[in-house]
Amino acid sequence: MSQNCRILGNTFYSDKLVRFSHCDPAGIVFYPQYFIMFNGLVEDWFNQGLCLNYAGYITGHKLGFPIVNLNCDFIAPSKIGEIITLGLRIEKLGRSSMAIAVDCSYKKETRLRARFVLVTMDLEAQRACPIPDDLRVPMQAFLEGQLDINNHRRDS
């Protein structure tokens, strides 16, 4: 099954199949699995939404993007076999951090809402560092709803 990703305005959307491996014995998503999905969503946003190579930032630029703050409201359960939609928006772009909002829905029913803060981290120094301009420019365009992914090319 191919993954459906798209940008509408200032929101990146990604559809995810709820797999057996995501679920508890009752067939509903075991809550920590959502946190793994959030990380995958950020990677998809970099790769497909911003047209940047997420792995390249880690391996080449030696930058990481850990979550340093997380708040999540679980509204309704998601079940095995459903295709849920995760929507990612930047709420605030700081010097070295970004506040992200994620909404999860199934057939327009809200399943969860999350807010988290990612920090740009120099992996060698093990400390926060400024967001580099080659990342800040497309993030700012995305935040403002001005990102045209057809005018960006993926770095290899």
C-alpha positions as CSV (number, residue, x, y, z in Angstrom):
1,M,0.0,0.0,0.0
2,S,1.4,3.4,-1.0
3,Q,1.3,6.2,1.5
4,N,-0.8,9.3,0.6
5,C,1.0,12.5,1.6
6,R,-0.1,16.0,0.7
7,I,0.1,19.7,1.8
8,L,-3.0,21.9,2.0
9,G,-2.2,25.4,3.1
10,N,0.1,25.2,6.1
11,T,-0.7,21.5,7.0
12,F,1.1,18.4,5.9
13,Y,-1.1,15.3,5.8
14,S,-0.1,11.7,5.8
15,D,-2.3,8.7,5.8
16,K,-1.2,5.7,7.9
17,L,-2.6,2.2,8.0
18,V,-3.1,1.0,11.5
19,R,-1.2,-2.3,11.6
20,F,-1.4,-5.3,13.9
21,S,2.0,-4.2,15.3
22,H,0.5,-0.9,16.4
23,C,-2.3,-2.5,18.5
24,D,-2.9,-4.1,21.9
25,P,-4.8,-7.4,22.3
26,A,-8.1,-5.5,21.9
27,G,-7.1,-4.3,18.4
28,I,-6.8,-0.6,19.3
29,V,-3.6,1.5,18.9
30,F,-1.4,1.1,22.0
31,Y,-0.8,4.7,22.9
32,P,3.1,4.7,22.7
33,Q,2.8,3.6,19.1
34,Y,1.4,7.0,18.3
35,F,4.7,8.5,19.4
36,I,6.5,6.3,17.0
37,M,4.0,7.4,14.3
38,F,4.8,11.1,15.2
39,N,8.5,10.5,14.5
40,G,7.6,8.9,11.2
41,L,5.3,11.8,10.4
42,V,8.2,14.3,10.9
43,E,10.5,12.2,8.7
44,D,7.8,12.1,6.0
45,W,7.2,15.8,6.3
46,F,11.0,16.5,5.8
47,N,11.3,14.0,2.9
48,Q,8.0,14.5,1.1
49,G,6.6,17.8,2.4
50,L,9.7,19.9,2.5
51,C,11.6,17.8,-0.1
52,L,14.6,17.6,2.2
53,N,16.6,14.5,3.1
54,Y,15.9,13.7,6.8
55,A,18.5,11.0,7.0
56,G,21.0,13.3,5.4
57,Y,20.6,15.8,8.2
58,I,21.4,13.1,10.7
59,T,24.2,11.4,8.9
60,G,25.7,14.2,6.9
61,H,24.9,17.4,8.9
62,K,25.1,15.6,12.2
63,L,21.8,17.2,13.3
64,G,19.0,15.5,15.3
65,F,15.5,16.6,16.0
66,P,14.5,15.1,19.4
67,I,11.1,15.9,21.1
68,V,11.8,17.9,24.2
69,N,8.2,18.5,25.2
70,L,5.0,16.5,24.4
71,N,1.3,16.9,25.3
72,C,-1.2,14.5,23.9
73,D,-5.0,14.3,24.2
74,F,-6.5,10.9,23.3
75,I,-10.1,11.4,22.2
76,A,-11.2,8.2,20.6
77,P,-9.4,4.8,19.8
78,S,-8.0,3.9,16.4
79,K,-8.5,0.3,15.4
80,I,-6.5,-2.2,13.3
81,G,-7.2,-1.9,9.6
82,E,-8.2,1.8,9.7
83,I,-6.4,4.3,7.6
84,I,-5.9,7.3,9.9
85,T,-4.8,10.7,8.7
86,L,-2.1,12.6,10.6
87,G,-1.9,16.4,10.0
88,L,1.2,18.3,11.0
89,R,1.5,22.1,11.4
90,I,4.2,24.4,12.7
91,E,2.8,26.5,15.5
92,K,6.0,28.4,16.2
93,L,9.4,28.4,14.6
94,G,12.1,29.5,17.1
95,R,15.8,29.9,16.8
96,S,16.6,26.3,17.5
97,S,13.2,24.8,18.1
98,M,9.8,24.3,16.4
99,A,6.5,23.8,18.1
100,I,4.5,21.2,16.2
101,A,0.7,20.5,16.3
102,V,-0.5,17.1,15.1
103,D,-4.2,16.1,14.6
104,C,-5.2,12.5,14.0
105,S,-8.5,11.6,12.4
106,Y,-10.4,8.8,10.8
107,K,-13.2,9.6,8.4
108,K,-13.2,13.2,9.9
109,E,-13.6,11.9,13.4
110,T,-10.8,13.3,15.7
111,R,-8.9,10.6,17.4
112,L,-6.1,12.6,19.1
113,R,-4.5,16.0,19.3
114,A,-0.9,16.4,20.2
115,R,1.5,19.3,20.6
116,F,5.3,18.8,20.8
117,V,8.5,20.8,20.6
118,L,11.4,19.6,18.5
119,V,14.8,21.0,19.1
120,T,17.6,21.1,16.5
121,M,20.5,19.3,18.1
122,D,24.2,19.2,17.2
123,L,24.7,15.4,17.5
124,E,28.5,15.8,18.1
125,A,28.3,18.5,20.7
126,Q,25.1,17.0,22.2
127,R,23.4,20.4,22.5
128,A,20.8,22.6,20.9
129,C,21.9,24.6,17.9
130,P,20.3,27.1,15.5
131,I,18.1,25.8,12.7
132,P,20.2,26.0,9.6
133,D,19.0,28.4,6.9
134,D,18.6,25.5,4.3
135,L,16.0,24.1,6.7
136,R,14.6,27.3,8.1
137,V,13.6,28.8,4.6
138,P,11.3,25.9,3.6
139,M,10.0,25.6,7.1
140,Q,9.1,29.3,7.2
141,A,7.4,29.0,3.8
142,F,5.5,26.0,5.0
143,L,4.4,27.8,8.2
144,E,3.1,30.7,6.1
145,G,1.3,28.3,3.7
146,Q,3.5,29.4,0.8
147,L,5.5,26.2,0.2
148,D,5.1,25.0,-3.3
149,I,6.6,21.5,-3.3
150,N,6.7,21.5,-7.1
151,N,9.4,24.2,-6.9
152,H,11.7,22.3,-4.5
153,R,13.9,19.4,-5.4
154,R,15.0,16.6,-3.1
155,D,18.7,16.6,-2.0
156,S,20.3,13.2,-2.3
